[in-house]
Amino acid sequence: MKACDHQGERIGPTGSVNLSRSIISVLILVLLMANLWITWTGGSQEAAAASPQVPAAGSTGLRRFYQTSTWHDGGEALSACASGYHMASLWEISDVSNLRYDVDLGIKRADSGIGLPSYSFGWVRTGFNGDTTSTPGQANCDAWTSDELVDYGTVAGLPRNWVTGLGDLHTWDVMVVACEQERTVWCIED
């Protein structure tokens, strides 16, 4: 005959307590949750040491971009950006949610906050061959070497009117401007 402890659990021949199935299930669940927590948080000191460093306080770790506060004709656009920046292709800045606007270098509007200004068009690279036609996305002042009245380059800016035919807000409006006109320039961190 097996003896019972003071809570009614059976004590086996070695003096150990036989656990009920519900207690075993709870213990297994606790162990699984602990394992998931360790996996999710990185686990050990070695894993923490091998993980990438978190950006310093105040730093977002995002690539910075801005729109110059100075104006340049199409032939000057490539040299308009501050040191550590270059003239941006629209494809480099198309998704502004993955970038940080540099408010110290860029132009601002009354309601810009720490974001970029709306309806402010600046020269932007197209990724196309040297072109002087009046086609947005192709026109690039002959690869930003022309300041001629008869040549065209592409400019881009955020829309000022958020109402569209489909109800969708698109990010960039583009148009062409004569290369002899002065415009701001979109710049992105190297």
DRENNU-535066 format. One line per field, with one value per atom (N, C-alpha, C): residue number from 1; x, y, z; atom name; residue in one letter. Coordinates in steps of 0.2 Angstrom, whole numbers, plus 5000, padded with zeros to 4 digits. Atoms other than C-alpha are relative to their C-alpha. Example, Ala and Ser with C-alpha at 12.3 -4.5 7.8 and 13.67 -1.06 7.14 Angstrom:
<nodes>
k = c(1 1 1 2 2 2)
u = c(5004 5062 5004 4996 5068 4996)
v = c(4994 4978 5006 4994 4995 5005)
w = c(5000 5039 5000 4999 5036 5003)
a = c(N CA C N CA C)
r = c(A A A S S S)
</nodes>
This chain:
<nodes>
k = c(1 1 1 2 2 2 3 3 3 4 4 4 5 5 5 6 6 6 7 7 7 8 8 8 9 9 9 10 10 10 11 11 11 12 12 12 13 13 13 14 14 14 15 15 15 16 16 16 17 17 17 18 18 18 19 19 19 20 20 20 21 21 21 22 22 22 23 23 23 24 24 24 25 25 25 26 26 26 27 27 27 28 28 28 29 29 29 30 30 30 31 31 31 32 32 32 33 33 33 34 34 34 35 35 35 36 36 36 37 37 37 38 38 38 39 39 39 40 40 40 41 41 41 42 42 42 43 43 43 44 44 44 45 45 45 46 46 46 47 47 47 48 48 48 49 49 49 50 50 50 51 51 51 52 52 52 53 53 53 54 54 54 55 55 55 56 56 56 57 57 57 58 58 58 59 59 59 60 60 60 61 61 61 62 62 62 63 63 63 64 64 64 65 65 65 66 66 66 67 67 67 68 68 68 69 69 69 70 70 70 71 71 71 72 72 72 73 73 73 74 74 74 75 75 75 76 76 76 77 77 77 78 78 78 79 79 79 80 80 80 81 81 81 82 82 82 83 83 83 84 84 84 85 85 85 86 86 86 87 87 87 88 88 88 89 89 89 90 90 90 91 91 91 92 92 92 93 93 93 94 94 94 95 95 95 96 96 96 97 97 97 98 98 98 99 99 99 100 100 100 101 101 101 102 102 102 103 103 103 104 104 104 105 105 105 106 106 106 107 107 107 108 108 108 109 109 109 110 110 110 111 111 111 112 112 112 113 113 113 114 114 114 115 115 115 116 116 116 117 117 117 118 118 118 119 119 119 120 120 120 121 121 121 122 122 122 123 123 123 124 124 124 125 125 125 126 126 126 127 127 127 128 128 128 129 129 129 130 130 130 131 131 131 132 132 132 133 133 133 134 134 134 135 135 135 136 136 136 137 137 137 138 138 138 139 139 139 140 140 140 141 141 141 142 142 142 143 143 143 144 144 144 145 145 145 146 146 146 147 147 147 148 148 148 149 149 149 150 150 150 151 151 151 152 152 152 153 153 153 154 154 154 155 155 155 156 156 156 157 157 157 158 158 158 159 159 159 160 160 160 161 161 161 162 162 162 163 163 163 164 164 164 165 165 165 166 166 166 167 167 167 168 168 168 169 169 169 170 170 170 171 171 171 172 172 172 173 173 173 174 174 174 175 175 175 176 176 176 177 177 177 178 178 178 179 179 179 180 180 180 181 181 181 182 182 182 183 183 183 184 184 184 185 185 185 186 186 186 187 187 187 188 188 188 189 189 189 190 190 190)
u = c(5004 5000 5004 4996 5006 4998 5002 5006 4998 5002 4999 5003 4997 5006 4994 5005 4996 4995 5005 4987 4997 5004 4981 5004 4996 4995 5003 4997 5002 5007 4993 5019 5003 4998 5028 5005 4996 5040 5007 4994 5055 4999 5002 5046 4999 5001 5043 4992 5007 5026 4998 5003 5016 4996 5004 5010 4994 5006 4993 5001 4999 4991 4999 5001 4985 5006 4994 5000 5006 4995 5011 4999 5002 5002 5002 4998 5004 5008 4993 5023 5003 4998 5025 4999 5002 5016 5004 4995 5027 5006 4994 5042 5000 5001 5036 5000 5000 5032 5007 4993 5049 5005 4995 5058 4998 5001 5048 5002 4998 5052 5008 4992 5071 5001 4999 5070 4998 5003 5060 5005 4996 5071 5008 4993 5088 5003 4997 5091 5006 4994 5109 5004 4996 5122 5004 4996 5131 4996 5004 5116 4999 5000 5114 5006 4994 5132 5001 4999 5131 4994 5005 5115 5002 4998 5116 4999 5000 5119 4993 5006 5103 5003 4998 5105 5000 4999 5110 4993 5006 5096 5000 5001 5089 5001 4998 5095 4995 5005 5083 5003 4997 5095 4998 5002 5086 5004 4997 5094 4997 5003 5092 5000 5001 5086 4998 5002 5082 4999 5001 5076 5004 4996 5089 4996 5004 5084 5003 4997 5095 4997 5002 5090 5005 4994 5100 4996 5003 5097 5002 4999 5097 5008 4993 5116 5004 4997 5120 4998 5003 5109 5004 4996 5122 5005 4995 5133 4997 5004 5119 5000 5001 5119 5006 4995 5129 5005 4996 5144 4997 5003 5139 4993 5006 5124 5001 5000 5121 4993 5006 5107 4996 5004 5093 4996 5004 5085 4993 5007 5066 4999 5001 5068 5003 4997 5079 4996 5004 5066 4993 5007 5050 4996 5003 5046 5002 4997 5048 4999 5001 5042 5006 4994 5059 5006 4995 5069 4998 5001 5071 5002 4998 5070 5004 4995 5085 4997 5003 5076 5005 4995 5093 5002 4997 5098 4994 5005 5081 4995 5005 5067 4994 5006 5052 4994 5007 5034 4997 5003 5023 4998 5002 5016 5004 4995 5031 5001 4998 5035 5007 4993 5050 5000 5000 5044 5001 4999 5046 4994 5006 5036 4996 5004 5022 5000 5000 5020 5006 4994 5038 5004 4997 5046 5007 4993 5064 5003 4997 5075 5002 4999 5076 5003 4998 5086 4995 5005 5077 5002 4997 5088 5000 5001 5086 5006 4994 5099 4999 5000 5104 4994 5007 5087 4998 5002 5081 4993 5007 5063 4996 5005 5047 4996 5003 5043 5002 4999 5042 5003 4997 5053 5006 4994 5065 5004 4996 5069 5004 4995 5085 5005 4995 5093 5007 4994 5105 5004 4997 5110 5003 4998 5111 5006 4995 5123 4998 5003 5111 4997 5004 5105 4996 5003 5096 4993 5007 5079 4996 5004 5074 5001 4999 5080 4996 5005 5069 5003 4998 5072 4994 5005 5061 5000 5001 5055 4995 5005 5046 4998 5002 5036 4994 5006 5023 4994 5006 5005 4997 5003 4996 4992 5007 4978 5000 5000 4975 4994 5006 4959 5001 4998 4961 4994 5006 4949 4998 5001 4951 5000 5000 4952 5007 4994 4970 5005 4995 4984 5006 4994 4999 5006 4995 5016 5003 4996 5025 4996 5002 5019 5006 4994 5031 4998 5001 5032 5007 4994 5045 5001 4999 5053 5006 4994 5065 5006 4994 5083 5003 4997 5087 4997 5003 5075 5003 4997 5081 4995 5004 5074 5004 4996 5078 5002 4998 5086 4999 5000 5082 5006 4993 5097 4999 5000 5100 5007 4994 5113 5004 4995 5128 4999)
v = c(4994 5000 5006 4994 5017 5005 4995 5031 5007 4994 5048 5006 4995 5065 5004 4996 5079 5003 4997 5085 4994 5005 5068 4997 5003 5065 4993 5007 5047 5001 5000 5045 4993 5007 5031 4997 5004 5018 5004 4996 5031 5006 4994 5044 5006 4994 5055 5001 4999 5063 4998 5002 5056 5006 4995 5071 4999 5001 5072 5002 4998 5074 5007 4993 5092 5004 4997 5097 4999 5001 5089 5004 4996 5098 5007 4993 5115 5001 4999 5112 5000 5000 5107 5007 4993 5123 5005 4995 5134 4999 5001 5126 5002 4998 5129 5007 4992 5147 5003 4998 5149 5000 5001 5142 5005 4995 5153 5007 4993 5169 5000 5000 5164 5001 4999 5162 5007 4993 5178 5006 4994 5189 4999 5001 5182 4995 5006 5169 5002 5000 5170 5007 4995 5183 5000 5001 5176 5003 4997 5180 5007 4993 5197 5004 4997 5201 5000 5001 5195 5004 4996 5205 5007 4993 5222 5005 4995 5237 5005 4995 5248 5007 4993 5266 5004 4995 5279 5003 4997 5288 5006 4995 5301 4999 5002 5292 4995 5005 5283 4994 5005 5273 5000 5000 5278 5005 4996 5285 5007 4994 5304 5003 4996 5315 5007 4993 5333 5003 4996 5346 5006 4994 5360 5006 4994 5377 5005 4996 5384 4998 5001 5385 4999 5002 5378 4999 5002 5377 4992 5008 5359 4998 5002 5360 5000 4999 5364 4994 5005 5350 4995 5005 5337 5002 4997 5349 5003 4996 5356 4997 5004 5343 5001 4999 5345 4994 5006 5334 4995 5006 5317 4998 5001 5318 5000 4999 5316 5001 4999 5321 4993 5006 5308 4999 5003 5297 5000 5001 5297 4993 5007 5278 5000 5000 5282 5003 4996 5293 4998 5002 5285 4998 5002 5277 5004 4996 5291 4997 5003 5280 4996 5003 5272 5004 4995 5288 5005 4995 5302 5007 4994 5320 5004 4996 5331 5007 4993 5347 5005 4995 5355 5002 4998 5355 5002 4999 5355 5005 4995 5367 4998 5001 5368 5004 4996 5374 5000 4999 5380 4994 5006 5363 4994 5005 5352 4995 5003 5347 4997 5003 5335 4996 5004 5329 5005 4996 5335 5005 4995 5350 4997 5002 5347 5006 4996 5355 5004 4996 5360 4995 5004 5353 5002 4999 5350 4995 5004 5342 4993 5007 5323 4996 5004 5310 4995 5004 5299 4992 5006 5284 4998 5001 5286 5003 4997 5290 5007 4993 5308 5002 4998 5316 5007 4993 5333 5001 5000 5329 5003 4997 5335 4994 5006 5317 4999 5001 5316 4993 5007 5302 4998 5001 5303 5007 4993 5322 5001 4999 5325 5005 4995 5340 4997 5003 5329 4997 5003 5319 5006 4994 5336 5004 4996 5345 5006 4994 5357 5005 4994 5374 5004 4997 5377 5001 4998 5385 4994 5004 5372 4992 5006 5357 4999 5001 5349 4995 5005 5340 4999 5002 5331 5003 4998 5338 4996 5004 5330 5003 4997 5335 4997 5003 5329 5004 4996 5334 5004 4996 5348 4998 5002 5341 4993 5007 5325 4996 5003 5322 4997 5003 5310 4996 5004 5301 4994 5007 5284 5000 5000 5290 4998 5002 5285 5006 4995 5297 4997 5002 5295 5004 4997 5300 5006 4995 5310 5002 4997 5322 5002 4998 5324 5004 4996 5336 5002 4997 5344 5007 4993 5361 5001 4998 5370 5000 5000 5367 5006 4994 5385 5003 4998 5387 4998 5002 5387 4996 5004 5374 4997 5003 5366 4993 5007 5348 4995 5005 5332 4997 5003 5325 4994 5005 5309 4998 5002 5302 4995 5005 5293 4993)
w = c(5000 5000 5000 5001 4995 5005 4995 5008 4996 5003 5004 5004 4996 5008 5003 4996 5017 4995 5005 5000 4996 5003 4995 4994 5005 4982 5002 4998 4981 5000 4999 4987 4997 5002 4977 5004 4996 4983 5002 4999 4981 5004 4996 4991 4995 5005 4975 4999 5001 4971 4993 5006 4957 4998 5002 4947 4995 5004 4939 4993 5007 4920 4999 5001 4922 5002 4997 4932 4994 5005 4919 4993 5005 4905 5001 4999 4913 5000 5000 4916 4993 5007 4898 4996 5003 4892 5003 4997 4904 4997 5003 4897 4992 5007 4879 4999 5001 4882 5002 4998 4891 4994 5006 4875 4995 5005 4864 5002 4998 4874 4999 5001 4874 4992 5007 4855 4997 5003 4852 5003 4998 4863 4999 5002 4856 5005 4996 4870 5004 4996 4876 4999 5001 4878 4994 5006 4863 4994 5005 4852 5001 5000 4859 4998 5002 4856 4992 5007 4838 4996 5004 4834 4999 5002 4825 5006 4995 4836 4999 5001 4839 4999 5001 4833 5006 4994 4846 5001 4999 4854 4996 5004 4843 4992 5007 4827 4998 5003 4816 4996 5004 4806 4993 5007 4790 4996 5005 4775 5000 5000 4775 4992 5006 4760 5001 4999 4757 4993 5006 4744 5002 4999 4742 5001 4999 4748 4995 5005 4734 4993 5006 4716 4995 5005 4701 4993 5007 4682 4999 5002 4674 5000 5001 4670 5007 4993 4689 5005 4995 4697 5003 4997 4699 5005 4994 4710 5005 4996 4720 5007 4993 4735 5004 4995 4751 5000 4999 4755 5003 4997 4759 4997 5004 4747 4993 5007 4729 4997 5003 4717 4999 4999 4720 4993 5005 4707 5003 4997 4709 5003 4997 4712 5007 4993 4727 5005 4995 4735 5000 5001 4729 5006 4994 4745 5006 4995 4758 5007 4994 4772 5003 4998 4772 5000 5000 4772 5006 4995 4785 4996 5003 4778 5005 4996 4784 5000 5000 4790 5001 4999 4794 4993 5007 4775 4996 5004 4767 5001 5000 4763 5005 4996 4775 4998 5001 4774 5007 4994 4788 5004 4997 4791 4998 5002 4786 5006 4994 4804 4999 5001 4802 4993 5006 4785 4994 5006 4767 4998 5002 4760 4994 5006 4748 4995 5006 4731 4999 5001 4729 4996 5005 4713 5000 5001 4712 4995 5005 4699 5003 4998 4700 4995 5005 4691 4998 5002 4680 4999 5001 4677 4992 5007 4658 4997 5004 4644 5000 5001 4641 4996 5004 4635 5001 4999 4632 4997 5002 4626 5005 4995 4635 5003 4997 4642 5007 4993 4661 5001 4999 4667 4995 5004 4652 4999 5000 4651 5006 4994 4661 4998 5002 4653 4997 5003 4643 5005 4994 4659 5004 4996 4668 4998 5003 4657 4996 5004 4648 5005 4997 4654 4994 5006 4637 5001 5000 4635 4996 5004 4622 5002 4998 4632 5007 4995 4646 5005 4995 4663 5004 4996 4675 5007 4993 4692 5003 4996 4706 5006 4993 4721 5002 4997 4733 4997 5002 4727 5005 4995 4735 5001 5000 4731 5001 4998 4740 4997 5003 4730 4993 5006 4716 4997 5003 4704 5003 4997 4712 5007 4992 4730 5003 4998 4731 5000 5000 4736 4998 5003 4726 5003 4997 4732 4996 5004 4718 4994 5006 4705 4996 5004 4690 4994 5006 4676 4997 5003 4664 5000 5000 4665 4995 5004 4653 5004 4996 4658 5002 4998 4659 5006 4994 4673 5006 4994 4691 5004 4995 4703 5005 4995 4719 4997 5002 4718 5006 4995 4727 5001 4999 4736 5005 4996 4745 5003 4997 4757 4996 5003 4749 5003)
a = c(N CA C N CA C N CA C N CA C N CA C N CA C N CA C N CA C N CA C N CA C N CA C N CA C N CA C N CA C N CA C N CA C N CA C N CA C N CA C N CA C N CA C N CA C N CA C N CA C N CA C N CA C N CA C N CA C N CA C N CA C N CA C N CA C N CA C N CA C N CA C N CA C N CA C N CA C N CA C N CA C N CA C N CA C N CA C N CA C N CA C N CA C N CA C N CA C N CA C N CA C N CA C N CA C N CA C N CA C N CA C N CA C N CA C N CA C N CA C N CA C N CA C N CA C N CA C N CA C N CA C N CA C N CA C N CA C N CA C N CA C N CA C N CA C N CA C N CA C N CA C N CA C N CA C N CA C N CA C N CA C N CA C N CA C N CA C N CA C N CA C N CA C N CA C N CA C N CA C N CA C N CA C N CA C N CA C N CA C N CA C N CA C N CA C N CA C N CA C N CA C N CA C N CA C N CA C N CA C N CA C N CA C N CA C N CA C N CA C N CA C N CA C N CA C N CA C N CA C N CA C N CA C N CA C N CA C N CA C N CA C N CA C N CA C N CA C N CA C N CA C N CA C N CA C N CA C N CA C N CA C N CA C N CA C N CA C N CA C N CA C N CA C N CA C N CA C N CA C N CA C N CA C N CA C N CA C N CA C N CA C N CA C N CA C N CA C N CA C N CA C N CA C N CA C N CA C N CA C N CA C N CA C N CA C N CA C N CA C N CA C N CA C N CA C N CA C N CA C N CA C N CA C N CA C N CA C N CA C N CA C N CA C N CA C N CA C N CA C N CA C N CA C N CA C N CA C N CA C N CA C N CA C N CA C N CA C N CA C N CA C N CA C N CA C N CA C N CA C N CA C)
r = c(M M M K K K A A A C C C D D D H H H Q Q Q G G G E E E R R R I I I G G G P P P T T T G G G S S S V V V N N N L L L S S S R R R S S S I I I I I I S S S V V V L L L I I I L L L V V V L L L L L L M M M A A A N N N L L L W W W I I I T T T W W W T T T G G G G G G S S S Q Q Q E E E A A A A A A A A A A A A S S S P P P Q Q Q V V V P P P A A A A A A G G G S S S T T T G G G L L L R R R R R R F F F Y Y Y Q Q Q T T T S S S T T T W W W H H H D D D G G G G G G E E E A A A L L L S S S A A A C C C A A A S S S G G G Y Y Y H H H M M M A A A S S S L L L W W W E E E I I I S S S D D D V V V S S S N N N L L L R R R Y Y Y D D D V V V D D D L L L G G G I I I K K K R R R A A A D D D S S S G G G I I I G G G L L L P P P S S S Y Y Y S S S F F F G G G W W W V V V R R R T T T G G G F F F N N N G G G D D D T T T T T T S S S T T T P P P G G G Q Q Q A A A N N N C C C D D D A A A W W W T T T S S S D D D E E E L L L V V V D D D Y Y Y G G G T T T V V V A A A G G G L L L P P P R R R N N N W W W V V V T T T G G G L L L G G G D D D L L L H H H T T T W W W D D D V V V M M M V V V V V V A A A C C C E E E Q Q Q E E E R R R T T T V V V W W W C C C I I I E E E D D D)
</nodes>
